[in-house]
């Protein structure tokens, strides 16, 4: 039922941490410097983007758009969907030649493609970074990477499957610039956990049960990072190492013997099948009350909570319907004044959206029509 509102606009982690410490030492020893923003393979001219400068880790590499086909069937234990919604670049891959952040001279992709100093050339100031192909300058591959980096720029990060949160904190509580910074780990009850690093915000807590597609945080670049992105990894809960969710699709044997195959539901990476909000807002003069405006709104989603703001002619803004599931409002304003309405929504999985109505003017009193 609609409510009447007046027009008063008064201003109103332990196993993973050990592995990550080894990672940090490797990075420090091999010096990932800021100067690498100008690094190119020998003889190459600068291109549009550089690996270590803005938009570092955001705008290069293959795009994971939720419609790709790996070309292999899912493993018996497949359980994952992508940890985000919407197309995003893959900016670093899992190294099947040795996902231990060590130096072994090459990087092996899940489809058998090998990058090395002989293919494209190394980054002159980061010897573990190899160009994608000869002549290219964005360093998609670097040795020993044990997960995938996706180019999320301060965007929602979703649980790749349901489970219980094991960690929701700084990877190293005493050092906010170390390792993967703000990090979430989720135990999925199948001997595996998923790992979400470099977050700027955490929306869950240790011990909490989360659902597939639930927003667990916002991506960022906390910890040791060269730009905003999400580090996503799949690891054995018992500390036995990482696995590649993309499996191994090459005809040759997988050089990494601990892998479990293609872990994406259906065999290819897909977005979680959840409703994503998209707010529609309408405002119109009330047919029975010349001082009123009827406001209605809607959005896909489940368990939606809306907040409705009225914006006055002077730009002042206040809540007229806050945090409820209602979808309509009767607003009373001043004659001759224009108003518009801003509506936000949050679903039960934490996804948000917002939209505005067109402005509506409450008519003046027609004195000439009065007796």
N, C-alpha and C positions, 0 to 999 in steps of 0.2 A: 504494500500500500504506500502511496506517495505521501511525503511529509511536506508541510508548509514551512518555509524558511523566510525570515525577515531580510530586508536589504541592508542591515547594519554592516558597514564595511570598516569597522574599527580595526586598527592595526592589531591586530591580533598577534724411542723408536730404535730400537737399538740395533738390530741386525743391518738394516739399511743404512744407518748412520755410519757404521764401520766402513761399508762399501763407499759411501759418499765422501768420507774423509780421505780415502785412497784417491778418489776422483779429484778432490780439491788439490791434494799434493801434486797429482799429475799435471793439473792445469797450471799450478804455480811454477812447477819445474820447467814447463815448456812455454811459459810466458804468453798468455793471451793478452797482448797489449792493445792499447787504444790505437796505436799507429797502424794496426792492421786494417784500418778503415780505408787505406789507400793501397792495400796489397793486391797485386794482379799477377797472374802467371807471366813469366818472362816474355817480353815482346808484345804484350797485349795492351790495347788502349782502354781507358776507362769506359764503363758502361753506365746504365741508368742507376743501378743499385750496387752497393758495396756490402760485403758480408757483415762488417762490424760497425756500420753506421746506420742511422735511422733511414728507412724502416727495417733495421736489422732484425732477422728472424721473423719477418712478416710477409714480405712480398717477393718471394722467389721460390723455386722448386715446384714439384707437381702439386696440383690442387686436389685435395680430398673433398669431394662434393657430395658424398653419400650415394653416388650412382655408379661408382667404379666396379670393375669385375676383376678379381685377382686371378680367376681362371682355375682355381682348385676347389674341391669340396671342403666343407667345414670339417674340422677334427671332431671326434665323438664328444669331446668336452667343450665345444664352442659355446661361448656365453656372453660375448661382448657386443656392444654397439658403440659408435663414436662418442667421445667425451665432450661433444659440443654440438651445436646446431648451425647449419649454414656452411657454405664452402670455405675452406681454409687451406693455406699452403702447408705442405710438409717441408719443414726447413732443415731437419736433420733426421737421419734414419738409424735403425738398429744395425750394428756391425756384426754380421755372422762370422767374420774372421776372428772375433775375440771381443765380446762386449764387456770388457773389463777396464776400459780407459787406458790400456797399455799401448805401446807403440810397436807395430808389426809391419808397417810399410804399405798397407792396403786396407780398403774397406769393402766388405762384401754385402751387397744388397740382397733382399729376400728372393729376388728373381735371378740371382746368379751374376748380375752385373758387378764388375769389380772396378773400383776407382783407386788410383795410386799416383805416386809422383810422376810416373811415366805416362799417365793419361790426364792431360789438362794441366799438370804441374801443381806443385804444392804452393800454399800461401807462404811467401818469403819470411813472414814473421810469426807464422803458426804452422809448424811443419807437419802437424797432424791433420791439417785441412787440405783436401784435394778438390780441384774444380770438378764440376759435373761431367763435362766433356772437354776435349781439346779446344782451347780458345775461349772458354767461358770463364767468368770472373766471380760468380757467386758460389761460395764453398758449401755446398749441400752436405758433403760428407766429411766426417772427421773420425779418426780412429777410435775404436773402443766404445763408441756410444751404445748404451744399454737400453735405449728406449726410442721414442719418437718425439720430436719437437714440432708442434703445430703453431702456426702464426696467429695466435689469438691476441688481440690488442685490447686488454682490459675488458674482456667479454665473459659472459657466464660459462662456467665449466660444469659439465654434467657427469654424474656417476655413470660409468660405462656398464654397470650391472648392479643389481641389488646386493646389499651386504651390510656389514657392521663396520663403523669407522674405528680404525686402529690408532690412527694418529691424526690430529688436527691442531698443528702447532708449528713452530719453527723447527726445521730439521735439526738445527743446533740452537737450542734456546738461548745460550749465552752469546751467540754470534749471529746477528740478523743479516749480515752480508755474506754468510758462508753457504756453500752447497746449494740446495734447492729452495732456500728461504722458507716462506710459508708453504707448508706441505700438508696434503691429506693422503692417507692410506686407507683403503677399504678392503677388508677381508671378505671374500665371497664364499667361504665355506667349502671350497673345492681344492684347497691346498694352494690357492693363488690369491694374490692381492694386486690391486691396481694402485698406481702411484701418480699423484698430481702435484707437480712442483712449480715453484716461482710465482705462486699466487699473490695477488695484492690484497685479497680479502678471503676469509674462511667463513662459510655459512653453516657449518655443522660442528658437532663436538664429539670427542672421544666416547665410544660406547653407543652412539646413536645408530639406529638402523635407517638406511636410506634406500630409496627405490631407484630403479633404472630411470635415467633421464632427469633425476632430481638435481637442482642447482646446488653444488657443494661449495662454490666459491667463485671468485672473479680472477681471471688471469692477470699476470703482471710480470715484473722482472726482479722480484726479491731474491736475495741470495746472490750467487755468482751467475750473472746473466749478462749478455751483451745487448739485449733488447727484449721487449715484451713478447712473451710466448708461453705456451704450456709444454712442460715436459711430462709426457705420459709414458708410463712403463707398466709392465706386467712382471711380477716376481713371485718366486716360490715363498710361501709364508715361512718355511723353515730355514730361509737364508741360503738355499741352494743355488741362487743366481737368478738372472732374468730370463724371460722367454720372449720371442718375437710374436706378437699377435697376428702378424701377416703370414707366419709360417715360413716355408721354404718351397718355392715353386719351380726351381731350376731342375734340369734333368740330372745334374751331377749331385753327389751326396752333399748334404748340409754339413759345412765345416763345424757348426755348433751343435754338439750332440745332445744338449739338454733341451732342445726345442720340443714343443708339443704339437706343432702343426698350426693350421689356420683356425684361429680362435674367434673369428667373427661369426655371429649368428647368420646362417644362410650362406656362409662362405665368402662374403665380401663385406667391407665396412659400410655400415648404414647408420643413419641417425636413429635415435630411439623413436619408437612409434608412440608419440605422446602429443596431445594437443598443445599448440603454441599460441599464446594469446595475441589477438589483434583487435584493439578497441575500436568500435564505431560509436560515435556520439551524435545525437540530434537534439536540436533545441528549436522550439516553435512557440508562437504566442498561444496562450490558453484561450480556447474558444468561448469559455464561459466567464472569464475573469480578465479584464483588460489590464490589470496590474501584474498578471502572472505569466510565467514562461514554463512550459512543460519541457523537461529535459529527460531524455531516455538514452540508455547506453547498453552495449552488449559486447561480448568477446568469447571466442572459443576458449575452452579450458575446463578444468574441474576444480571445484572448491574455490571459485574466484572470489577475491575480496577487492572491492573497489573503493577508491577515494575520489570524491568529486569536489572540484574547486570552482567557485564563481569568480570571474574577473570583472571588476567594475570599470566604469568609463575612465577613471583616473589611473587604471592599471593595478589598483589594489586587488588582493587575491585572498580568499579565505575558504576554508573547508565548509561545505554545506551538507556533505554526506560522507562520513568517514569510516572506512574499514568494515563495510557490511557487504552482504551479497545482493542488496537491493539493486534494481535496474531502472528506477525512475525517480523523479523528484519534481515537486512544484516549487518554483522559485518566485518570490515576490520582490519586485524592484521599484525604482522611482520612475515616474512618468517622464517620457522624453529621453530616457537614458538607455544606453546600449550595454549589453552584457554578453559574454561568451563563457564557455565552460570547458574545463580541462579535467579529463578522467584518467586515472591510473588504475592498473589491475595487477594483482599478484595471484598466480595459480597455486594450488596446493603443492606443486613441485618447485615453486620458487621462481618461475619465469614471469617476467614483467613486460608491460607495454603501456603506452599512453597515447592519447589523441585528444583533439580539440573539436568543439562544435563551431559552426558559423556564428557570427554575432547576431543578436536579436535585439531590436529596439522596442521598448514599451511605449505605446503611443501617448501623445499628449491628450489632455481632456478637451473634447470638442465643445467649447463653451457656446458656440452658435447653435448647437442642437438642444440646449437646455431651455426649459420654459421660463 
